[in-house]
Amino acid sequence: MNERSVEVSSLSSVTLVTVPGLHGSEAAHWQSWLETEVPGARRVGQRDWDTPNLAIWSDAVRDVLASVEGHVVIAAHSFGCLATAHALGQPDANHAQASKVKGVLFVAPASPAKFRFAGAFSARRLDTLSLVVGSETDPWMPLDEARTLAQRWNSAFVNLGKAGHINTAAGFGPWPLAKHFIETLARRASPEYEEEARRAYA
């Protein structure tokens, strides 16, 4: 089985869940594009996109996870990253829901310090594969702080360079690299990958 066929089969066996940040993600945003690229994708909705609240937004993440059958890969952006990490990393997190999540793509996470008013955030080690994508010119999060978050979450880290907030305003509409990232996360969590790894290191 070649790598491309493994990627396709692994994506078909998971549900993509997108978690937008403040104000939501408009139709031109890469998250919206990604949803059209992955059949059956789900979006976490918020009652008030203009008022970030860590507890309320993370509860919305949990609600969507509870409604999905089978494995999940999450693609989160900005404050949606904090809501996702809060939902998965709290001691009282529902284990059955959290265990569904086989990978998380955190893109341009918002600074917990700047969103202190939205609720106390503690970056805890996550028990799932994850990748943080940061930017050298992100107005919402200095690169070093994004890297520190990745370390605390036990996430891999990618520096995308001078990419702003990695949103529509920064030119990130259709973004094939995001799809590649979630394919990679899904593939690494798939039985096919585990079997390949077992054979490679047997």
C-alpha positions in Angstrom: 0.0 0.0 0.0 1.5 3.3 -1.0 1.6 6.4 1.2 -1.1 8.3 -0.7 -3.6 5.4 -0.5 -2.9 5.1 3.3 -3.6 8.8 3.7 -6.9 8.6 1.8 -8.1 5.5 3.7 -7.1 7.0 7.1 -9.0 10.2 6.4 -12.0 8.3 5.4 -12.0 6.5 8.7 -12.0 9.7 10.8 -14.2 12.7 11.2 -12.6 16.1 10.7 -13.8 18.6 13.3 -12.9 22.3 12.8 -12.7 24.7 15.7 -12.7 28.3 14.6 -11.4 31.3 16.6 -12.8 34.7 17.5 -15.6 35.8 15.0 -15.7 32.4 13.4 -14.1 31.5 10.1 -15.7 33.0 7.0 -16.2 31.2 3.7 -12.8 32.2 2.3 -10.9 30.9 5.4 -8.7 27.8 5.1 -10.9 26.0 7.7 -14.0 26.5 5.5 -12.0 25.3 2.5 -10.7 22.2 4.4 -14.3 21.3 5.3 -15.1 21.1 1.6 -12.1 18.8 1.1 -13.0 16.3 3.7 -16.4 14.6 3.4 -18.4 14.5 6.6 -16.5 17.3 8.3 -18.1 19.0 11.3 -17.6 22.5 12.7 -17.8 23.5 16.3 -20.3 26.4 16.5 -20.5 29.0 19.2 -23.6 30.9 20.4 -21.6 34.2 20.5 -18.6 34.3 18.1 -17.7 37.8 19.3 -17.4 37.0 23.0 -14.7 34.4 23.7 -15.3 32.4 26.9 -13.0 29.5 27.6 -15.5 27.4 29.5 -18.4 27.9 27.1 -16.3 27.4 24.0 -14.6 24.3 25.3 -18.0 22.8 26.2 -19.1 23.3 22.6 -16.0 21.3 21.5 -17.0 18.5 23.9 -20.6 18.6 22.6 -19.5 18.0 19.1 -17.1 15.3 20.1 -19.9 13.6 22.0 -22.1 13.6 18.8 -19.5 12.0 16.6 -19.1 8.3 16.3 -15.6 6.9 15.8 -12.3 8.6 15.6 -11.7 12.4 15.2 -9.0 14.7 13.9 -9.3 18.3 14.9 -8.2 21.4 13.0 -8.3 24.4 15.4 -7.4 28.1 14.8 -6.6 31.0 17.1 -8.8 31.0 20.2 -10.3 27.8 19.0 -6.9 26.2 19.8 -7.2 27.3 23.4 -10.8 26.0 23.6 -9.7 22.7 22.1 -6.8 22.2 24.4 -9.0 23.2 27.4 -11.6 20.7 26.4 -9.1 17.8 26.1 -6.7 18.7 28.9 -8.9 19.3 31.9 -8.8 16.7 34.7 -12.6 16.4 34.4 -12.5 15.9 30.6 -14.8 13.0 29.5 -12.3 10.2 28.8 -14.5 8.5 26.2 -14.8 11.8 24.3 -11.1 12.7 24.6 -10.1 9.2 23.5 -11.9 9.7 20.2 -9.4 12.4 19.2 -6.5 10.8 17.3 -4.8 14.0 16.3 -5.0 17.8 16.6 -3.7 20.5 14.3 -3.3 23.8 16.2 -2.8 26.7 13.8 -1.8 30.2 15.1 -2.9 29.6 18.7 -4.0 32.7 20.5 -2.0 34.0 23.4 -3.5 32.9 26.7 -2.2 36.1 28.3 -4.1 38.2 25.8 -7.3 36.2 26.4 -7.0 36.1 30.2 -10.4 37.8 30.4 -12.0 34.8 28.7 -11.1 32.4 31.6 -8.1 30.8 33.3 -6.1 28.7 30.8 -3.5 26.1 31.9 -1.5 24.4 29.1 -1.5 20.7 30.1 0.2 17.8 28.3 -2.3 16.2 25.8 -2.7 12.5 25.4 -3.0 12.6 21.6 -0.8 13.4 18.6 -0.7 17.1 17.9 1.0 19.7 15.8 1.3 23.4 16.4 1.8 25.7 13.4 3.2 29.1 14.4 4.1 32.3 12.6 6.9 34.8 13.0 4.6 37.7 12.4 1.4 36.6 14.2 0.0 39.7 16.1 -1.9 37.4 18.5 1.0 35.2 19.6 4.8 35.7 19.6 6.6 32.7 17.9 8.5 31.8 21.1 5.2 31.6 23.1 3.7 29.4 20.4 6.7 27.1 20.7 6.4 27.0 24.5 2.7 26.1 24.2 3.7 23.3 21.8 6.2 22.0 24.4 3.6 22.0 27.2 1.1 20.2 25.0 3.7 17.7 23.9 3.1 18.8 20.3 5.4 18.9 17.3 6.0 22.4 16.1 6.3 24.0 12.7 7.4 27.6 12.1 5.5 28.8 9.0 7.7 32.0 8.7 6.2 35.4 8.1 2.6 34.2 7.8 0.7 36.7 9.9 -2.2 35.1 11.8 -2.5 32.3 9.2 -6.0 33.5 8.3 -7.9 34.9 5.3 -6.3 38.4 5.8 -2.9 36.8 5.6 -3.8 35.0 2.4 -4.7 31.6 3.8 -7.8 30.5 1.9 -7.3 27.2 0.1 -4.3 25.7 2.0 -3.2 22.2 0.8 -0.6 22.1 3.6 -3.3 22.1 6.2 -4.9 19.1 4.5 -1.5 17.4 4.4 -1.1 18.0 8.1 -4.4 16.4 9.0 -3.8 13.5 6.6 -0.5 12.9 8.4 -2.1 13.0 11.8 -4.9 10.7 10.7 -2.4 8.3 9.0 -0.2 8.1 12.1 -3.2 7.2 14.2 -4.4 4.5 11.8 -4.1 0.8 12.2 -2.3 0.7 8.8 0.4 3.0 10.2 0.7 1.1 13.4 1.2 -2.1 11.4 3.8 -0.5 9.2 5.7 0.8 12.3 5.5 -2.7 13.9 7.0 -4.3 10.8 9.7 -1.6 10.5 10.9 -2.0 14.0 10.2 -5.7 14.5 
